[in-house]
Amino acid sequence: MNIFRAVILGIIQGVAEFLPISSSAHLILMPYLFGWKESGLSFDVALHFGTMLAVLSIFFKDWWELFTGAIKAVKEKRQNKNSKMFWYLVIATVPAAIAGFLFEDIIENIIRSKIWIIALALAIMGVLIFVGDKLSEKHYKIESRFEDISLKQAIIIGCSQVFALIPGFSRSGTTILTGRLLGLNKEAATKFTFLLSVPVITGATILKLGDLSFTKEVVVGIISSFATGILAIKFLLGYIKKHDFSIFAFYRVILSLIIFIKLIFFK
């Protein structure tokens, strides 16, 4: 891998991690489309580390308030809203962490090499995002805010992350869709998703630290994913105030069709 490809993949990661279009799928499909050698899961984890730094920089105040709220609750032996949300996020992390540990070899050695599975996952989740967005707007006249998220909703959203272990489903896409179907408004579902990405990505990075060698390419990739991740977060937070997620659903289906055309006609 050269510096140019590291920058491009870092940009792809930074954009696709936070938009509901699947960063893991793009990190596999872009090299496939352009004939590049696949970067490998360890390099992908390094890029995810860059986006983790991005979400921490944007939501540092939120995480700090949640963490200090949890400490305060222990000292005072009394629950508060920040403590409640802190533990909700911790609990929501558990299902994907267990599934990732149990199925890491299958995901890395089998599913990641099946381009058609990734393309199919892109299309399926694209349709689900479109339909789910419309259903939630029609069904829930008054949608829940971030501070109103319940333990049950947090657990279900956390369980939905398991599907995102398959490249193409998208962690942000899956959790935002699930949150919307549970009655959360767009801002609440998106914020919970962004905050939830921190423990998930941190855990994945720690597990792969032993496999990482911080070469120039890795460092450049981390920097580019960090910078574009910040821009992507700010873009999406502003975008959802006036728009739904339809554009991302259409993009996913179109990209899936392009991949299937290449698989069938241009092997």
KOLMINU-47960 format. One record per residue (C-alpha): x, y, z. Coordinates in pm, 1 decimal, decimal comma. Layout:
c1;c2;c3
X;Y;Z .
...
// end
This chain:
c1;c2;c3
0,0;0,0;0,0 .
119,0;352,3;-76,0 .
45,7;687,8;85,1 .
-213,4;784,0;-177,6 .
-423,4;473,7;-116,4 .
-391,7;517,6;259,3 .
-530,6;871,7;228,9 .
-817,0;760,1;1,3 .
-912,1;471,6;230,2 .
-890,4;702,3;531,8 .
-1129,2;946,0;364,4 .
-1365,9;661,5;274,8 .
-1360,0;538,6;634,9 .
-1416,5;884,7;778,2 .
-1719,2;944,4;557,5 .
-1872,1;595,8;559,4 .
-1833,9;526,9;933,1 .
-2084,6;791,1;1030,9 .
-2312,2;802,6;729,5 .
-2536,5;492,2;723,7 .
-2362,1;334,7;424,1 .
-2117,4;85,7;588,3 .
-1751,0;175,6;620,1 .
-1638,8;-188,9;635,3 .
-1815,7;-260,4;305,3 .
-1655,3;39,3;136,6 .
-1307,0;-53,1;261,4 .
-1352,0;-389,6;90,0 .
-1546,0;-281,7;-219,4 .
-1337,1;18,8;-322,2 .
-1015,7;-187,6;-360,6 .
-1226,0;-451,2;-541,4 .
-1364,3;-196,4;-789,0 .
-1026,7;-34,1;-857,9 .
-818,1;-349,9;-854,7 .
-620,8;-262,5;-541,5 .
-489,4;-518,7;-298,5 .
-720,5;-538,5;4,6 .
-579,5;-350,3;301,9 .
-674,0;-616,1;557,9 .
-872,9;-605,8;879,8 .
-587,8;-467,2;1093,9 .
-547,8;-161,2;871,1 .
-925,2;-118,4;875,4 .
-915,4;-117,5;1255,3 .
-648,6;154,3;1246,0 .
-878,2;365,3;1029,7 .
-1162,5;298,8;1273,6 .
-933,1;429,8;1547,7 .
-912,8;758,5;1355,2 .
-1291,0;785,7;1342,7 .
-1311,0;699,9;1712,1 .
-1090,2;1002,2;1781,5 .
-1323,0;1207,4;1561,0 .
-1638,8;1112,1;1749,8 .
-1460,6;1163,7;2082,0 .
-1352,3;1513,1;1978,5 .
-1710,1;1604,5;1884,3 .
-1882,0;1433,5;2177,3 .
-1609,3;1459,8;2443,2 .
-1824,6;1687,4;2659,9 .
-2116,1;1443,9;2636,1 .
-1904,4;1140,3;2728,2 .
-1736,5;1334,0;3010,7 .
-2075,3;1429,3;3155,8 .
-2195,2;1069,0;3124,7 .
-1879,9;933,0;3291,0 .
-1872,5;1186,2;3574,3 .
-2246,1;1132,5;3620,2 .
-2183,1;760,1;3668,9 .
-1908,7;832,9;3924,7 .
-2135,9;1078,4;4105,6 .
-2415,8;820,7;4117,3 .
-2184,6;568,4;4285,2 .
-2069,1;823,7;4542,4 .
-2418,3;949,7;4620,7 .
-2578,3;606,1;4581,8 .
-2846,6;770,8;4373,8 .
-2913,4;739,7;4000,6 .
-2906,5;1045,3;3773,1 .
-2982,4;1090,2;3402,7 .
-2615,2;1091,8;3296,5 .
-2539,1;780,3;3498,0 .
-2842,4;608,0;3349,7 .
-2734,0;685,0;2992,0 .
-2373,3;586,9;3062,2 .
-2476,4;238,1;3171,8 .
-2726,7;209,9;2888,6 .
-2441,6;265,3;2643,0 .
-2220,8;14,6;2824,9 .
-2497,2;-247,7;2822,9 .
-2574,7;-179,1;2455,2 .
-2211,1;-254,8;2371,2 .
-2216,0;-605,1;2517,3 .
-2409,0;-802,6;2245,6 .
-2182,9;-692,8;1958,7 .
-1870,9;-745,0;2170,6 .
-1970,6;-1105,2;2245,7 .
-2072,0;-1176,9;1885,4 .
-1751,5;-1020,6;1752,7 .
-1542,5;-1239,5;1982,1 .
-1730,6;-1557,2;1889,6 .
-1752,2;-1504,1;1514,5 .
-1435,7;-1306,7;1436,8 .
-1275,7;-1588,0;1234,2 .
-1588,5;-1647,5;1025,9 .
-1630,9;-1277,4;954,5 .
-1265,2;-1215,0;872,7 .
-1185,6;-1529,8;676,4 .
-1514,1;-1610,5;504,3 .
-1768,8;-1327,8;490,1 .
-1520,4;-1049,0;409,7 .
-1408,1;-1240,5;101,6 .
-1761,7;-1288,0;-33,3 .
-1827,5;-974,6;-236,3 .
-2180,4;-1083,6;-325,1 .
-2274,8;-1111,7;44,7 .
-2150,9;-758,7;107,3 .
-2338,0;-623,0;-196,4 .
-2654,3;-802,8;-89,0 .
-2623,9;-666,5;264,4 .
-2588,9;-315,3;123,8 .
-2909,5;-351,7;-76,5 .
-3110,2;-517,6;202,3 .
-3019,9;-252,1;456,3 .
-3082,6;20,8;199,5 .
-3439,8;-100,2;153,0 .
-3487,0;-140,1;528,3 .
-3358,6;211,9;599,9 .
-3597,9;360,1;344,4 .
-3899,7;161,4;464,0 .
-3813,4;202,7;833,0 .
-3779,3;578,7;800,6 .
-4122,8;607,9;640,6 .
-4285,3;370,9;889,9 .
-4144,9;554,3;1192,4 .
-4266,8;891,9;1063,9 .
-4612,7;747,1;998,2 .
-4646,7;539,5;1315,8 .
-4493,4;765,0;1582,2 .
-4664,0;1103,5;1602,0 .
-4450,8;1203,4;1901,8 .
-4100,5;1056,6;1888,9 .
-3870,8;1004,8;2187,8 .
-3580,5;1238,1;2260,5 .
-3228,6;1126,0;2349,8 .
-3281,6;1174,2;2722,6 .
-3597,8;963,7;2707,8 .
-3427,1;647,6;2577,6 .
-3523,2;347,4;2790,9 .
-3316,1;46,9;2895,8 .
-3525,9;-175,5;2668,4 .
-3459,2;48,7;2368,3 .
-3085,8;61,4;2447,5 .
-3063,9;-319,1;2469,9 .
-3251,1;-371,3;2141,6 .
-3032,8;-114,4;1965,0 .
-2725,7;-287,0;2109,2 .
-2845,7;-625,7;1985,7 .
-2901,0;-482,9;1637,7 .
-2529,2;-403,7;1619,2 .
-2462,6;-776,6;1584,4 .
-2591,8;-761,2;1226,2 .
-2343,3;-482,5;1155,2 .
-2056,0;-727,2;1202,9 .
-2139,4;-837,3;847,4 .
-1982,3;-582,0;609,9 .
-2257,1;-400,0;424,0 .
-2515,5;-377,5;698,9 .
-2345,7;-75,3;860,8 .
-2322,7;-17,4;1234,0 .
-2461,7;335,6;1212,1 .
-2726,9;232,0;959,4 .
-2841,9;-62,8;1168,2 .
-2856,0;122,4;1499,6 .
-3018,4;434,7;1355,6 .
-3280,2;222,4;1178,8 .
-3350,8;27,1;1497,8 .
-3376,3;345,7;1701,1 .
-3619,8;495,1;1451,8 .
-3835,9;181,7;1455,1 .
-3841,4;201,0;1835,4 .
-3979,1;553,0;1821,6 .
-3667,6;766,7;1864,5 .
-3651,1;1087,5;1666,4 .
-3374,6;1125,2;1408,0 .
-3152,3;1333,0;1636,1 .
-3184,1;1090,6;1928,7 .
-3116,8;780,8;1718,0 .
-2815,7;945,8;1554,3 .
-2664,1;1078,7;1877,3 .
-2704,7;744,8;2054,6 .
-2540,1;575,3;1756,0 .
-2243,6;812,6;1759,6 .
-2189,8;774,9;2133,7 .
-2225,0;397,3;2105,4 .
-1948,3;386,7;1844,0 .
-1684,0;485,4;2101,5 .
-1677,3;169,2;2318,1 .
-1731,0;-54,0;2012,8 .
-1441,6;90,8;1812,5 .
-1221,1;120,7;2121,3 .
-1267,9;-248,0;2198,9 .
-1194,7;-354,3;1840,5 .
-882,5;-136,7;1833,2 .
-748,8;-275,9;2162,3 .
-796,2;-634,1;2040,5 .
-600,0;-561,2;1722,3 .
-325,8;-343,1;1870,0 .
-85,3;-636,1;1869,9 .
-131,6;-677,7;1493,3 .
-77,2;-311,2;1412,1 .
251,5;-162,3;1301,8 .
235,7;215,1;1287,7 .
388,2;266,9;946,3 .
364,4;593,0;751,5 .
64,6;457,2;565,7 .
-117,9;364,0;886,8 .
-51,4;704,0;1046,0 .
-163,4;889,3;733,2 .
-475,6;671,6;715,4 .
-561,8;747,3;1079,0 .
-515,8;1122,6;1025,9 .
-730,7;1131,1;711,3 .
-1007,7;919,4;869,0 .
-1001,3;1145,5;1175,4 .
-1032,0;1467,4;972,4 .
-1303,8;1343,8;737,9 .
-1483,7;1176,8;1028,9 .
-1527,0;1513,2;1199,5 .
-1668,1;1661,1;878,8 .
-1903,2;1364,4;829,5 .
-2041,0;1388,4;1184,4 .
-2107,2;1760,2;1153,6 .
-2264,9;1710,1;811,6 .
-2502,4;1435,3;926,3 .
-2606,8;1620,4;1244,2 .
-2700,6;1918,1;1030,6 .
-2850,5;1716,4;745,1 .
-3101,8;1519,7;952,2 .
-3260,2;1837,8;1088,9 .
-3431,0;1891,6;753,8 .
-3402,1;1558,5;570,9 .
-3466,2;1188,2;620,0 .
-3226,6;901,8;537,9 .
-3368,4;821,2;191,3 .
-3065,9;946,0;-0,7 .
-2841,3;697,7;180,7 .
-3086,7;415,1;110,2 .
-3082,6;495,3;-263,1 .
-2702,3;517,8;-264,0 .
-2668,5;175,8;-102,2 .
-2897,8;8,3;-355,3 .
-2723,5;175,6;-650,2 .
-2379,0;73,0;-524,3 .
-2505,2;-281,9;-471,0 .
-2632,0;-295,2;-830,9 .
-2294,0;-172,6;-959,5 .
-2114,6;-446,4;-765,5 .
-2349,5;-718,0;-892,8 .
-2307,5;-595,4;-1252,0 .
-1930,2;-615,5;-1212,1 .
-1955,0;-960,9;-1055,6 .
-2175,7;-1095,1;-1334,1 .
-2040,3;-924,9;-1644,2 .
-1685,7;-808,8;-1560,9 .
-1525,6;-1083,0;-1355,5 .
// end
